[in-house]
Amino acid sequence: MSRLKIGRHFAALVVPFTDSGEIDEPAFRKVCRFMLDVDGIDGLVVNANAGEVDALTDSERMLVLKLAIEEAHPRQKTVVAGIVPVPYTNAVAARSAQEAEQAGADGILLLGSIAFGRGVDAVPEVAKQYTSDVASSIRIPVIYFMAGPLSGINYTPEVVKAICEVDNVVAIKDTMWTPQGFENNYKSLKKLGLDTTVLSGNDNCLFQNFATGCDGTLLVLHMVMAKKVIEMYDLVQRNDLNAAREIHDSHDALVRLLFARPMLKMVSRVKYALHQMGVMDNYLTRDPMPAPTEAERKAISAELRALGYIK
């Protein structure tokens, strides 16, 4: 199977809920359109961490995927479905990927299995077999989600090589959360000589990632500031590092507020920002994700106002 190509910038979508806790379908369509209206956004990613995938039932995951496809495909935009199987076996992951493909997904975002190990180096053979079992079961491309610290899985260069050698793995989403961690992985990948796209998932250090040389982005931060993220990326590509740094510096305080520890709250903070921006009617999440504190809400609102996102 030849390596399929994907786009450059992907928005990881949040999922709005009604007061009664159900998925708010009209509100979710609005979220999709909000992102699809941004020049430079190539696709939408659903059923990932930003979409509270662990709190969604199987039928709800399929509903979210269906709605995103209905909004994106008429605009010739792609939809990538997150694969977070329960239970976490190769066979279940493969079946989930097949269901996403049959529903019309253009690609999948595959999260590493907990069987790789927690707090220890993943075993290359185990990682490759898991990835291969899923990738070989479908014809749509695979973006491998290398969550690193968020997952407790340590990705050595040998593990990264094993994963990226799997046919149909066209990209990785690197979420190491440090500039040095991303740079180490990026350089290791490029030394392999594989045609693997490297997408930054590091909302907190994008300028540094862009300067290192990443190929694109897959971010929930796009929900709040996609135009500025894409502008910063394009400026780096043109080697206008000073102008790109200005965007980074002016938005750094907002980004730090949205992605401060505990990371569990990043989705509720992003939802609050979208609520303030008029994109969502509320910022409800599902248990166990807590809402932003009053202090966090005030600080986020102040930064949004200072940057001109709200009045």
Buried (B, 14 or more C-beta within 10 A) or exposed (E): EEBEEBBBBBBBBBBBBBEEEEBBBEBBBBBBEBBBEBEBBBBBBBBBBBBBBEBBEEEBBBBBBBBBBEBBEEEEBBBBBBBBBEEBBBEBBBBBBBBBBEBBBBBBBBBBBEBBBEEEEBBBEBBBBBBBBBBBBBEBBBBBBBBBEBBBBBBBBBBBBBBBBBEBBBBBBBBBBBBEBBBBBBEBBEEEEEEBBBBBBBBBBBBBBBBBEBBBBBBBBBBBBBEBBBBBBBBBEEEEBEEBBBBBEEBBBBBEBBBBEEEEBBBBBBBBBBBBBEBBBBBBBEEEBEBBEEEBBEBBBBBBEEBEBBE
